[in-house]
Amino acid sequence: MLARLADLDAALDAARGGGGEKYVARHHARGKLLPRERIELLLDRDAPFLELSPAAGWGTDFPTGASVVTGIGVVEGVECVIVANDPTVRGGAVNPYSLKKTQRAGEIAFANRLPMINLVESGGADLASQSEIFIPGGRVFRDLTRLSAARIPTVSVVFGTATAGGAYVPGMSDYTIMVRDRAKVFLAGPPLVKMATGEDADDESLGGAAMHAGTSGLADFLATDERDGLRLARQCVRRLNWRKHGPPPRTALPTAPKYDPEELLGIPGTDLRVPFDPREVLARILDGSEFDEFKPGYGTALVTGWAELHGYPVGVLANARGVLFSEEAQKAAQFIQLANVAGTPLLFLQNTTGYMVGTEYEQRGIIKHGALMINAVSNSTVPHLTVNLGASYGAGNYGMCGRAYDPRFLFTWPNAKSAVMGAAQLAGVLSIVARQAAQAKGRPYDADSDTAMRMMVEQQVESESGALFLSGRLFDDGVIDPRDTRTVLGLCLSAVHSAPVTGAAAGFGVFRM
């Protein structure tokens, strides 16, 4: 685990490094702040900041971090989603991964009823990637207007250039602040205006902060410098009169776990095929290490029960052995229904290889029982939080509320893997299919080629199922240090309670019994 954490630290260092020392120094020399410096000044003193998708773009042709910082932080006592462009990376240009990351931040703001603050400085789309950005990119602007329609406030502070599509971010925000002599907001800069219309225009008259504050009316506030812009953003949030719609924690001073969270580093083994008892994890993240287990003697490969985490009630579903059987699926469906009746958020701790296969299990109805569990997860309306502790393979990923099932937040431990199946199993299946195809055609099967194919497939699946690979492609909201699990989940539970917490009043789909 420590080795995996070292890999994670290297990825996070790359993200924090922005465009590199040269561009960071040039940015500072212009008297400008870096995105994380802007966020730090925006937040309340000593307030935590839960950064989201920090490794976005890892292992791709784009920079780690994807030229944008997103996360949840407290501003004037209000939890807000914050999006900050990093102008040291290609001028803050939007690439496919920064687009996905920004869109995910908007989804989180909408689902959890969190005000959204954009700290804008971007040259618009990375033109080399325009075919991947232009069409889906329009959703960012749609999402801003939907936040406003849902009475979820949006605030933009423009520190530098906001060109083309980037101009619509301040244009569609409820509150817009621009920094004097720095902000430049226009649909087309002077060169493009010259090409399109023949007009010679300068930056200030075309889109300067003073012009937008006094002539176009796009700017609601004109800041004297970056720090003043952040002060004005805090002022906007302070005047929102914001109130949470969910219930508060049951206790203001929750009891810490009785067991040392440092021990979380040693609970998963190096072989994900060897299960571990999730109660060992629960004892190190739940309030007072207290857990009221539900149906402890039935469907024992899945642990379910009630607890509190940072004072908030939660229902827990945690894989105790890798495989899910019919009993576990039925137990999960009943438990999810109970959580919806009680209006209790659900915490899914994944460590599963999927649903059991084989003649006996098919005859006993594993498909309909797995469908029962997936139906319950799909139609549950209480907030879902998911953490992949080890393995998340096959349909078990779906039943345990993987990304496709829209958990409010999903995080991954550095040792975790996720794929359609394990690397050895997938390579073996391809080998069997290839052998059968050769036999059907009456051709000999080359054993050496088979060995080479299996090795290649295993290596590919192994690399593509790792935590950093998946996080780099935004299939989670971040890879976290296991010791931070309790803190991260506490911040998430506080955030989800900004919105109402209600169960599935309309019920579920048809359960196959």
DAGITA-V944979 format. One record per backbone hydrogen bond with DSSP energy under -0.5 kcal/mol. NH is the residue of the N-H (numbers start at 0). CO is the residue of the C=O. If there is no record, write none. Layout:
BEGIN
nh:NH co:CO
nh:NH co:CO
END
This chain:
BEGIN
nh:4 co:0
nh:5 co:1
nh:6 co:2
nh:7 co:3
nh:8 co:4
nh:9 co:5
nh:10 co:6
nh:11 co:7
nh:12 co:8
nh:13 co:9
nh:14 co:10
nh:15 co:11
nh:16 co:12
nh:17 co:14
nh:19 co:16
nh:23 co:19
nh:24 co:20
nh:25 co:21
nh:26 co:22
nh:27 co:23
nh:28 co:24
nh:29 co:25
nh:29 co:26
nh:30 co:27
nh:31 co:26
nh:37 co:33
nh:38 co:34
nh:39 co:35
nh:40 co:36
nh:41 co:37
nh:42 co:38
nh:43 co:73
nh:46 co:43
nh:49 co:71
nh:50 co:48
nh:51 co:69
nh:52 co:476
nh:55 co:52
nh:56 co:471
nh:57 co:54
nh:59 co:56
nh:64 co:55
nh:65 co:62
nh:67 co:64
nh:68 co:83
nh:69 co:51
nh:70 co:81
nh:71 co:49
nh:72 co:79
nh:73 co:47
nh:74 co:72
nh:74 co:77
nh:77 co:74
nh:79 co:72
nh:80 co:114
nh:81 co:70
nh:82 co:116
nh:83 co:68
nh:84 co:118
nh:85 co:66
nh:86 co:84
nh:88 co:85
nh:89 co:87
nh:90 co:86
nh:91 co:85
nh:91 co:88
nh:92 co:88
nh:92 co:89
nh:93 co:123
nh:94 co:92
nh:98 co:94
nh:99 co:95
nh:100 co:96
nh:101 co:97
nh:102 co:98
nh:103 co:99
nh:104 co:100
nh:105 co:101
nh:106 co:102
nh:107 co:103
nh:108 co:104
nh:109 co:105
nh:110 co:106
nh:111 co:107
nh:112 co:108
nh:112 co:109
nh:113 co:108
nh:114 co:78
nh:115 co:152
nh:116 co:80
nh:117 co:154
nh:118 co:82
nh:118 co:116
nh:119 co:117
nh:119 co:156
nh:121 co:160
nh:122 co:90
nh:125 co:93
nh:126 co:124
nh:128 co:125
nh:129 co:126
nh:131 co:128
nh:132 co:128
nh:132 co:129
nh:133 co:129
nh:136 co:132
nh:137 co:133
nh:137 co:134
nh:138 co:135
nh:139 co:136
nh:140 co:136
nh:141 co:137
nh:142 co:138
nh:143 co:139
nh:144 co:140
nh:145 co:141
nh:146 co:142
nh:147 co:143
nh:148 co:144
nh:149 co:145
nh:150 co:147
nh:151 co:146
nh:152 co:150
nh:154 co:115
nh:155 co:174
nh:156 co:117
nh:157 co:176
nh:158 co:119
nh:158 co:156
nh:159 co:119
nh:161 co:183
nh:162 co:121
nh:163 co:185
nh:165 co:162
nh:166 co:163
nh:167 co:164
nh:168 co:165
nh:169 co:165
nh:170 co:166
nh:171 co:167
nh:172 co:169
nh:173 co:153
nh:174 co:153
nh:176 co:155
nh:177 co:220
nh:178 co:157
nh:179 co:177
nh:179 co:222
nh:181 co:178
nh:182 co:178
nh:183 co:159
nh:184 co:206
nh:185 co:161
nh:185 co:183
nh:192 co:188
nh:193 co:189
nh:194 co:190
nh:195 co:191
nh:196 co:192
nh:197 co:192
nh:197 co:193
nh:198 co:192
nh:200 co:198
nh:205 co:201
nh:206 co:202
nh:207 co:203
nh:208 co:182
nh:211 co:207
nh:212 co:208
nh:213 co:209
nh:214 co:210
nh:215 co:210
nh:216 co:211
nh:218 co:211
nh:219 co:175
nh:220 co:175
nh:222 co:177
nh:222 co:220
nh:228 co:224
nh:229 co:225
nh:230 co:226
nh:231 co:227
nh:232 co:228
nh:233 co:229
nh:234 co:230
nh:235 co:231
nh:236 co:232
nh:237 co:233
nh:238 co:234
nh:239 co:236
nh:240 co:237
nh:244 co:497
nh:245 co:496
nh:249 co:310
nh:258 co:282
nh:262 co:259
nh:263 co:260
nh:264 co:261
nh:265 co:262
nh:266 co:263
nh:267 co:263
nh:271 co:269
nh:273 co:270
nh:274 co:272
nh:277 co:275
nh:279 co:276
nh:280 co:276
nh:280 co:277
nh:281 co:277
nh:282 co:278
nh:283 co:280
nh:284 co:281
nh:285 co:281
nh:286 co:307
nh:287 co:254
nh:288 co:285
nh:289 co:286
nh:291 co:305
nh:292 co:290
nh:293 co:303
nh:297 co:294
nh:301 co:298
nh:302 co:317
nh:303 co:293
nh:303 co:301
nh:304 co:315
nh:305 co:291
nh:306 co:313
nh:308 co:311
nh:311 co:308
nh:313 co:306
nh:314 co:344
nh:315 co:304
nh:316 co:346
nh:317 co:302
nh:318 co:348
nh:319 co:300
nh:320 co:300
nh:323 co:353
nh:324 co:322
nh:328 co:324
nh:329 co:325
nh:330 co:326
nh:331 co:327
nh:332 co:328
nh:333 co:329
nh:334 co:330
nh:335 co:331
nh:336 co:332
nh:337 co:333
nh:338 co:334
nh:339 co:335
nh:340 co:336
nh:341 co:337
nh:342 co:338
nh:343 co:338
nh:344 co:312
nh:345 co:382
nh:346 co:314
nh:347 co:345
nh:347 co:384
nh:348 co:316
nh:348 co:346
nh:349 co:347
nh:349 co:386
nh:351 co:390
nh:352 co:321
nh:353 co:321
nh:355 co:323
nh:361 co:357
nh:362 co:358
nh:363 co:359
nh:364 co:361
nh:365 co:360
nh:368 co:364
nh:369 co:365
nh:370 co:366
nh:371 co:367
nh:372 co:368
nh:373 co:369
nh:374 co:370
nh:375 co:371
nh:376 co:372
nh:377 co:373
nh:378 co:374
nh:379 co:375
nh:384 co:345
nh:385 co:408
nh:386 co:347
nh:387 co:410
nh:388 co:349
nh:388 co:386
nh:389 co:349
nh:391 co:416
nh:392 co:351
nh:393 co:418
nh:395 co:392
nh:396 co:392
nh:396 co:393
nh:397 co:393
nh:398 co:394
nh:399 co:395
nh:400 co:397
nh:401 co:396
nh:404 co:401
nh:405 co:402
nh:407 co:383
nh:408 co:383
nh:410 co:385
nh:411 co:477
nh:412 co:387
nh:413 co:479
nh:415 co:412
nh:416 co:389
nh:417 co:464
nh:418 co:391
nh:425 co:421
nh:426 co:422
nh:427 co:423
nh:428 co:424
nh:429 co:425
nh:430 co:426
nh:431 co:427
nh:432 co:428
nh:433 co:429
nh:434 co:430
nh:435 co:431
nh:436 co:432
nh:437 co:433
nh:438 co:434
nh:439 co:435
nh:440 co:436
nh:441 co:438
nh:442 co:437
nh:445 co:443
nh:446 co:444
nh:449 co:445
nh:450 co:446
nh:451 co:447
nh:452 co:448
nh:453 co:449
nh:454 co:450
nh:455 co:451
nh:456 co:452
nh:457 co:453
nh:458 co:454
nh:459 co:455
nh:460 co:456
nh:461 co:457
nh:462 co:458
nh:463 co:459
nh:464 co:460
nh:465 co:462
nh:466 co:415
nh:469 co:465
nh:470 co:466
nh:471 co:467
nh:472 co:468
nh:472 co:469
nh:473 co:470
nh:474 co:469
nh:476 co:409
nh:479 co:411
nh:483 co:480
nh:484 co:481
nh:487 co:483
nh:488 co:484
nh:489 co:485
nh:490 co:486
nh:491 co:487
nh:492 co:488
nh:493 co:489
nh:494 co:490
nh:495 co:491
nh:496 co:492
nh:497 co:494
nh:498 co:495
nh:501 co:499
nh:504 co:502
nh:506 co:503
nh:511 co:509
nh:512 co:510
END
